[in-house]
Amino acid sequence: MAQKFRFNVNRLEFEKVTRPVWYFLLKGVKYFLVTVSLAVCYYIVFALVVDTDTEKRIKQENEAYSTMYEGMLERERLLENVIEGMKTKEDGIYRQLFNSPVPDFAISGVDVFLSGDGDIPDKDFIRHINNRIDTLVGMAGRVEGNLQKVMETLLSGKPVPPLTSPVEGFPPSRTGASVGSRINPFYKVRVEHDGLDMLSPQGTPVKASADGVVTGTVRSGKGKGNVVEISHDGGYVTRYAHLDNILVSRGQKVARGTVIGHVGMSGNSFVPHLHYEVYRDSLRLDPVNHFFVSMSPDDYTNMLFMSANAGQSMD
């Protein structure tokens, strides 16, 4: 056992003090625990107050990923709305333009035959392939039949709707709001928009989208500004608004592609653009449905996307 001396004031002499070894072991353990606890506390405080370069980089990456994730969710919702809108437009195009059944280009259902686990028996695989071939043959027949009906309509001499863009070479990236509820750029409230905004430089030629007769011209500094109205066969009417000038007169016959004016900002116009409207027997139609003939499939898809998602009109 360890020993030490202490002075006894009563007896005025030194005497031995004896303590067991476990006393010193316990004291050493206490010092060790206190030291470790202080070290842990210092580390926690340091970690909470001071960020290392790695932690700073990770936080920045997390913030960036969070922003990207929210943007991706918004784009996903946007694309879902666009796809639904395109399906509706696809139905409307053939019914409004050609009075023909809606073409069935899609294969209904999802092919999950090959997504399961395990081996597929040869006979089942062959039967599945034969079924798919029959389905594709049926699809091809329906597509051919629909195209045949469209061609018969075009060749029969029956009236067809205006299918040419009034602005030649119009880029889809300049497509503005189409028909529907849109925010007015001047009053900042939602109003019903009855046409398609085609943003173009001032002075761009505006052409008749089909053969017809000019049934109205308006020269004004208010509302839709300078407007030309053309009536076409089949009960179709097209209107061209916010023109910079008017080059035709009421009662004049015009051919498709005739320049009737130029893009301007007459009336209540936020930027230079053509406001284009299409009607059939007084029924308002979406002009976007009349552009698929004069554009490539990719450009037409982009135009549908832009027109459906422009929240604010230009007039």
C-alpha positions in Angstrom: 0.0 0.0 0.0 1.1 3.6 -0.7 2.0 5.7 2.3 2.4 9.4 3.2 2.9 11.5 6.4 0.8 14.2 8.0 1.4 16.4 11.0 -0.8 15.8 14.1 -1.3 19.1 15.8 -2.6 17.5 19.0 0.3 15.3 19.4 2.8 17.6 17.8 4.3 14.9 15.7 4.2 13.3 12.2 2.2 10.2 11.7 1.8 7.8 8.8 -1.3 8.0 6.6 -2.1 4.8 4.8 -4.6 4.7 1.8 -5.5 1.7 -0.3 -4.5 1.4 -4.0 -8.1 1.5 -5.2 -8.4 5.0 -3.9 -5.7 6.2 -6.3 -7.2 4.1 -9.2 -10.6 5.6 -8.6 -9.1 9.1 -8.6 -7.3 8.4 -11.8 -10.5 7.1 -13.4 -12.3 10.3 -12.3 -9.6 12.5 -13.9 -9.8 10.4 -17.1 -13.5 10.7 -17.3 -13.4 14.5 -16.7 -10.8 14.9 -19.4 -12.7 12.9 -21.9 -16.0 14.7 -21.1 -14.3 18.1 -21.6 -12.8 16.9 -24.9 -16.2 15.8 -26.1 -17.8 19.1 -25.1 -15.0 21.0 -26.9 -15.5 18.9 -30.0 -19.3 19.4 -30.0 -19.0 23.1 -29.6 -16.4 23.3 -32.3 -18.5 21.2 -34.7 -21.6 23.4 -34.1 -19.9 26.7 -34.4 -17.2 26.1 -37.0 -17.8 24.5 -40.4 -15.0 22.6 -42.1 -14.4 23.1 -45.9 -16.0 19.7 -46.5 -19.1 20.5 -44.5 -19.5 23.9 -46.3 -19.2 22.1 -49.7 -21.8 19.5 -48.7 -24.2 22.2 -47.5 -23.8 24.0 -50.7 -24.4 20.9 -52.7 -27.5 20.0 -50.6 -28.9 23.5 -51.2 -28.3 23.2 -54.9 -29.8 19.7 -55.1 -32.9 21.0 -53.1 -33.4 23.8 -55.6 -32.9 21.4 -58.6 -35.4 18.9 -57.1 -38.1 21.6 -56.7 -37.5 22.7 -60.3 -37.7 19.1 -61.5 -41.0 18.6 -59.7 -42.4 21.8 -61.2 -41.2 20.7 -64.7 -42.8 17.2 -64.2 -46.1 18.8 -63.3 -45.8 21.1 -66.2 -45.1 18.3 -68.7 -48.0 16.3 -67.3 -50.3 19.2 -68.0 -48.8 19.7 -71.5 -49.3 16.0 -72.3 -52.9 16.0 -71.2 -53.4 19.2 -73.2 -51.8 17.6 -76.3 -54.1 14.6 -76.0 -57.1 16.9 -75.9 -55.8 18.9 -78.8 -55.2 15.7 -80.8 -58.9 14.8 -80.3 -60.0 18.3 -81.3 -57.9 18.6 -84.4 -59.4 15.8 -86.3 -63.0 16.5 -85.1 -62.8 20.2 -85.8 -60.8 20.2 -89.0 -61.8 17.0 -90.9 -64.9 15.8 -89.1 -63.3 12.4 -89.0 -62.8 9.8 -86.2 -59.8 10.5 -83.9 -56.8 8.4 -85.2 -55.7 5.7 -82.8 -51.9 5.8 -83.0 -51.1 4.5 -79.5 -50.9 1.0 -78.1 -53.2 0.7 -75.1 -51.7 -0.6 -72.0 -48.1 -1.2 -71.0 -46.0 -4.1 -72.1 -45.0 -5.8 -68.9 -44.6 -9.3 -70.3 -40.8 -9.2 -70.2 -40.5 -7.4 -66.9 -41.1 -10.4 -64.6 -38.5 -12.7 -63.1 -37.6 -16.1 -64.2 -37.5 -17.8 -67.6 -40.2 -17.4 -70.2 -41.5 -20.5 -71.9 -40.9 -20.5 -75.7 -44.6 -21.1 -76.5 -45.6 -18.1 -74.3 -43.0 -15.9 -75.8 -44.1 -16.8 -79.4 -47.7 -16.2 -78.5 -46.9 -12.8 -77.1 -44.9 -11.8 -80.2 -47.7 -12.9 -82.4 -50.2 -10.9 -80.4 -48.0 -7.8 -80.7 -47.6 -8.3 -84.4 -51.4 -8.5 -84.8 -51.8 -5.4 -82.7 -49.2 -3.5 -84.9 -50.9 -4.7 -88.1 -54.3 -3.5 -86.7 -52.7 -0.1 -85.8 -51.2 0.2 -89.3 -54.6 -0.5 -90.8 -56.3 2.2 -88.6 -53.6 4.8 -89.4 -53.9 4.0 -93.1 -57.7 4.3 -92.9 -57.6 7.6 -91.1 -55.0 9.0 -93.6 -57.2 7.8 -96.5 -60.2 9.7 -95.0 -58.1 12.8 -94.7 -56.9 12.6 -98.3 -60.5 11.9 -99.5 -61.6 15.1 -97.7 -58.8 17.1 -99.2 -59.4 15.8 -102.7 -63.1 15.9 -102.6 -63.2 19.7 -102.9 -64.9 20.1 -99.6 -64.0 23.2 -97.6 -60.9 22.8 -95.5 -59.9 25.1 -92.7 -57.1 27.8 -92.8 -54.0 25.7 -92.3 -51.2 28.1 -93.2 -49.3 30.2 -90.7 -50.1 34.0 -91.2 -46.4 34.7 -90.4 -44.1 32.9 -92.8 -41.3 31.0 -91.1 -42.6 31.7 -87.7 -40.3 30.2 -85.0 -42.1 28.2 -82.2 -39.9 29.9 -79.6 -41.8 33.1 -80.2 -45.2 31.6 -79.5 -47.3 33.4 -76.9 -50.5 32.7 -75.1 -53.3 30.9 -76.9 -57.0 30.6 -76.2 -58.0 30.5 -72.5 -57.8 32.3 -69.2 -54.6 34.5 -69.2 -53.2 37.3 -67.2 -53.7 40.7 -68.9 -50.3 42.5 -69.1 -51.8 45.9 -68.3 -54.4 45.1 -65.6 -52.6 42.1 -64.1 -55.9 40.1 -63.7 -57.1 37.0 -65.5 -59.2 37.6 -68.6 -60.4 35.4 -71.4 -58.0 35.4 -74.3 -59.6 34.6 -77.6 -56.7 34.1 -80.0 -53.0 33.2 -80.4 -50.2 35.7 -79.8 -47.4 35.4 -82.3 -44.5 37.6 -81.2 -42.6 39.0 -84.3 -40.5 42.1 -85.1 -42.5 45.1 -86.0 -43.0 45.3 -89.8 -43.0 41.5 -90.4 -45.5 40.7 -93.2 -48.8 39.2 -92.2 -50.4 36.9 -94.8 -53.8 35.5 -95.3 -53.8 31.9 -94.0 -56.3 30.7 -96.7 -58.2 32.0 -99.7 -61.2 34.2 -98.8 -62.9 37.5 -98.9 -62.1 40.5 -96.6 -65.3 41.0 -94.6 -64.0 43.7 -92.2 -61.3 46.1 -91.5 -60.9 48.2 -88.3 -58.4 51.1 -87.8 -58.2 52.0 -84.2 -55.8 53.1 -81.5 -57.7 51.1 -78.8 -58.5 47.5 -78.0 -57.2 45.2 -80.7 -56.0 48.2 -82.8 -55.9 47.7 -86.6 -57.8 44.5 -87.5 -58.5 42.6 -90.7 -61.2 39.9 -90.8 -61.3 37.4 -93.7 -64.2 34.9 -94.3 -63.3 31.5 -95.9 -65.3 28.6 -97.3 -66.8 26.2 -94.8 -67.9 28.9 -92.4 -64.3 29.7 -91.3 -63.3 33.2 -90.3 -59.8 34.5 -89.4 -58.9 37.8 -87.7 -55.5 39.5 -87.6 -55.2 42.2 -84.9 -52.6 44.8 -83.7 -51.5 45.4 -87.3 -49.1 48.2 -88.0 -51.0 48.9 -91.2 -53.7 47.5 -93.4 -53.1 46.7 -97.1 -56.5 45.3 -98.1 -60.0 46.7 -98.2 -63.5 45.4 -97.3 -64.9 43.1 -100.1 -61.6 42.3 -101.6 -60.8 38.7 -102.6 -57.5 37.5 -101.3 -55.5 34.3 -102.0 -53.6 32.3 -99.4 -50.3 34.0 -98.8 -51.5 37.5 -99.8 -49.9 40.2 -97.6 -52.7 41.9 -95.8 -50.6 44.1 -93.4 -47.6 44.1 -91.1 -47.0 43.2 -87.5 -47.3 46.2 -85.2 -48.4 47.5 -81.8 -51.7 49.2 -82.5 -54.3 49.3 -79.8 -53.5 47.8 -76.4 -50.4 45.8 -77.3 -47.7 45.0 -74.8 -45.0 44.2 -77.4 -45.0 43.9 -81.2 -47.0 40.8 -82.1 -49.9 39.4 -84.2 -53.0 38.4 -82.4 -54.5 35.7 -84.6 -58.0 34.3 -84.2 -59.9 31.5 -85.9 -63.7 30.9 -85.9 -66.0 28.4 -87.5 -69.7 29.3 -87.6 -69.2 31.8 -84.8 -67.5 29.1 -82.7 -64.1 30.1 -81.4 -61.3 27.7 -82.2 -57.8 27.4 -80.9 -55.5 28.6 -83.8 -52.7 26.3 -82.6 -54.7 23.4 -84.0 -54.3 24.9 -87.5 -50.5 25.0 -87.7 -49.6 21.3 -87.9 -49.6 21.4 -91.7 -47.1 24.2 -92.0 -44.6 23.0 -89.4 -42.4 20.0 -88.7 -43.6 17.7 -85.9 -40.9 18.9 -83.5 -41.7 22.6 -84.1 -45.4 21.9 -83.8 -44.9 20.1 -80.5 -42.8 23.0 -79.2 -45.5 25.4 -80.3 -48.2 23.5 -78.4 -45.9 23.5 -75.3 -45.3 27.3 -75.5 -48.9 28.2 -76.2 -50.3 26.1 -73.4 -47.9 27.3 -70.7 -47.8 31.1 -71.5 -49.5 32.5 -68.4 -49.7 36.1 -69.7 -51.1 37.4 -72.9 -49.5 40.3 -74.9 -52.7 42.3 -75.2 
